[in-house]
Amino acid sequence: MYRQWAAASPRIVMLLVHGLGAHSGRWESLSRFLLQEDIASYAVELRGFGETAGPKGHVGSLKVYLDDICGLGEVIRREHPQAKIFLLGESLGGLIAFLLAALRPGLFSGLICISPAFKNKMKGAMKIFVRAYAALLYDRRKQFPVPFDSRMCTRDPLFQKILDEDPKEYRRASSWFLFVTRLAQIRAGFLKNRIILPTLFLVAGEDLLVDSRASEEIFKGLRVKDKTFIAYPGMYHALSTDLGKEKVFADILKWVRERSR
């Protein structure tokens, strides 16, 4: 499943990957902004979230996500064979996009990671994760709350209300999902040397969900020469929906345009 914001004849297409608990509709603001610049966007709906079928907050393997994103990339290449495709993920989506760029680097023209979830920072997360890992012994699909709320994601009261009232938002995950996500975080550290794409990291100065310092360390370890790191002091985790998101959008636009000439 995916959501599309179509432009007539775009030279640039964004492939967007949402985070844990979110869904493809989270990209409405960014995609509408880019559409004004004749940039098309396609947003994957990660299995286990949004309107996808099957158990919520659960996936058998993160490879499912990598394959789905690659499948959406094939759709984009059929519909826009001359366009450059940029892979962009936020939070867990940033981690997934990073892994995909490392494992299958020839598919995209650039990588953008917004508040990538290389390391958790949520208060109370460790106790929940310990219980979840113990549940692997008897029920891999047992659900556990992920300890965050809308006020930790964004300072925008209007968007907080939207998130709280959206039935497609889901803030629980299975024990197996939490386990494979942790493995992916560890794996990212080993795969960073395989990133060869132009890379943009955008991190929040006041991130309450993930550790921005971990993102900075991963960024410093990248061997690719074309890499850019931008921090936004005072902004919260979900940069795509926070107050001041317009500056983030402008930075993304400038960066992709410079690499699409």
WOTA-V290394 format. One record per backbone hydrogen bond with DSSP energy under -0.5 kcal/mol. CO is the residue of the C=O (numbers start at 1). NH is the residue of the N-H. Records with the same first field share a line. If there is no record, write none. Layout:
BEGIN
CO = NH / NH
END
This chain:
BEGIN
1 = 45
3 = 43
4 = 6
5 = 41
11 = 84
12 = 40
13 = 86
14 = 16 / 42
15 = 88
16 = 44
17 = 90
19 = 22
21 = 170
23 = 26
24 = 27
25 = 28
27 = 31
28 = 32
29 = 33
30 = 34
31 = 35
32 = 36
34 = 37 / 39
35 = 38
38 = 40
40 = 14
41 = 5
42 = 16 / 44
43 = 3
44 = 18 / 46
46 = 49
48 = 57
49 = 52
55 = 58
57 = 174
61 = 64
62 = 65 / 66
63 = 67
64 = 68
65 = 69
66 = 70
67 = 71
68 = 72
69 = 73
70 = 74
71 = 75
72 = 76
73 = 77
74 = 78
75 = 79
76 = 80
80 = 83
84 = 13 / 86
85 = 109 / 110
86 = 15 / 88
87 = 112
88 = 17
89 = 114
90 = 93
91 = 95 / 117
92 = 96
93 = 97
94 = 98
95 = 99
96 = 100
97 = 101
98 = 102
99 = 103
100 = 104
104 = 107
105 = 108
110 = 87
111 = 200
112 = 89 / 114
113 = 115 / 202
114 = 91
116 = 118
119 = 211
122 = 125
124 = 128
125 = 129
126 = 130
127 = 131
128 = 132
129 = 133
130 = 134
131 = 135
132 = 136
133 = 136
134 = 137
135 = 138 / 139
139 = 142
140 = 176
142 = 175
144 = 173
145 = 147
146 = 148
149 = 152 / 153
150 = 153 / 154
152 = 208 / 237
153 = 238
155 = 157
156 = 160
157 = 161
158 = 162
159 = 163
160 = 164
161 = 165
162 = 166
163 = 166
165 = 167
166 = 169
168 = 50
171 = 146
173 = 144
174 = 178
175 = 179
176 = 180
177 = 181
178 = 182
179 = 183
180 = 184
181 = 185
182 = 186
183 = 187
184 = 188
185 = 189
186 = 189 / 190
187 = 190 / 191
188 = 192
191 = 194
192 = 195
194 = 196
198 = 111
199 = 228
200 = 113
201 = 230
202 = 115
203 = 232
204 = 207
206 = 208
209 = 121 / 122
210 = 212
211 = 214 / 215
212 = 216
213 = 217
214 = 218
215 = 219
216 = 220
217 = 221
218 = 222
219 = 222
225 = 227
226 = 199
228 = 201
230 = 203
231 = 233
232 = 205 / 235
235 = 206
237 = 239
238 = 241 / 242
242 = 245
244 = 247 / 248
245 = 249
246 = 250
247 = 251
248 = 252
249 = 253
250 = 254
251 = 255
252 = 256
253 = 257
254 = 258
255 = 259
257 = 260
END
